[in-house]
């Protein structure tokens, strides 16, 4: 399994709807609002890096209310 943390900037006023949509995406394990440079963080898992990439690009980034993302892929030590 490949795990990633997806940092998101949200459009003001669309936060609630965006978070609801993100929570419904297959592979997204958790979504939390945070404070600072980013507005929210999601934890996502997929079987392969390619599958994870497809989820982020075609589903997470497609959510109305997402202004910007940064994906941090977790490594195994």
C-alpha positions, 0 to 999 in steps of 0.5 A, spaced: 500 500 500 502 507 498 500 512 503 500 520 502 498 526 505 494 531 501 495 538 503 489 542 500 488 550 500 480 551 500 476 556 496 473 561 502 465 559 503 466 552 499 470 548 505 464 544 507 462 542 501 469 540 498 470 536 505 464 532 504 466 530 497 473 529 499 471 524 504 466 520 499 472 519 495 475 511 495 481 511 498 481 517 502 481 515 509 481 521 513 480 529 512 481 534 517 481 542 517 488 545 519 490 552 520 496 555 517 499 555 510 494 549 508 486 549 510 485 541 510 489 535 510 487 528 507 490 521 508 489 517 502 491 510 500 492 506 494 495 499 492 500 503 487 503 509 486 499 510 479 493 508 482 494 514 488 496 519 482 490 517 479 486 519 485 489 525 487 489 528 480 482 526 477 478 526 483 481 530 489 483 536 484 477 535 481 473 537 487 469 544 486 472 548 492 479 546 492 484 551 490 491 548 490 494 541 493 500 538 495 501 531 495 506 528 500 507 520 499 509 517 505 515 512 505 517 506 509 523 506 513 
